[in-house]
């Protein structure tokens, strides 16, 4: 592993306690709610935050070891940090901003300018070489900031919400280019983001922090399919129920209601989680009397809101799944004619439910029932 870190930072009312490994060329996305410790983790890895306990090894050398009193200053760690606001020098041109990255790590002036010219070509901004940061678009400034970071040939790349300041269209355009540049650098990369879609599309793995601790880490597809906690389910746009296996295909929830799932479960009595996609839940104005759904329950609509090309229904069923979010098409909403306060029936096929051990694929903590308040990318 090119980066191995066991990081503990203690403050008066907060403790960050994280262990992580990131390989050469790998991108690890770190996400979590506000106050979870994401930026504190980046600052600790960069050497901008002093560890209370722990050890950081980077590219085969120990840059911090609290037990043995070793701490390499931030400026000597060969770590590149791309901040959310990019922090380009306003009095320097794009070319000189990039050259500064190389100069700060010992390159001669002429060599640094050659490095800058190479990177300007690499990021497609040769025509903007003489422009000052105030003359650059948001997307151009982001690319210059990244090039300045990579011009240092870092052993570790840290990025704090690097696309957050850009509009949706520019983010979509730059996201694949950012991922390509990070992987081509060969260095491990740790990127903090609140955007679930960004994490899924950019990263090789996703790590979720809550209250200073890792609650889930894994491949994007696995995290998106099997959320381990309330927050992860919210992030990935899923309804999540917690219960106990009481049959080969049955999960008894805290409400006493039983969900029938398609996949055979493990030992009876095991704690399990059941993820339910909002699009898998069907809405009926009367109790369905045909078809194959095994799970049917009454509910009351509390709100209906447009979300992109769908309608997000919030429905209440205290005796069953509690609050559940359901996504239907605009045409279906018009045909059903449902309004807040209407009584409806909900159904979901057993095969549409994803049931798995509550410990999760990464031995994450058991969650309670949780339901999403928004879809991915709307954090």
Secondary structure, DSSP 8 states (H G I E B T S, - for coil): --EEEEEEEEETTEEEEEEEEE-TT-EEEEEESTTSSHHHHHHHHHTSS--SEEEEEETTEEEEETTTTEE--GGGS-EEEE-TT----TTSBHHHHHHHHHHTTT--HHHHHHHHHHHHHHTT-GGGTT-BGGGS-HHHHHHHHHHHHHTT--SEEEEESTTTTS-HHHHHHHHHHHHHHHHHH-SEEEEE-S-HHHHHHH-SEEEEEETTEEEEEE-HHHHHHS--SHHHHHHTTEEEEEEEEEETTEEEETTS-EEE-SS--SSTT-EEEEEEEGGG-EEESS---SS--SEEEEEEEEEEEEETTEEEEEEEETTTTEEEEEEEEHHHHHHHT--TT-EEEEEE-GGG-EEEETTTTTT------B--SS-TT--
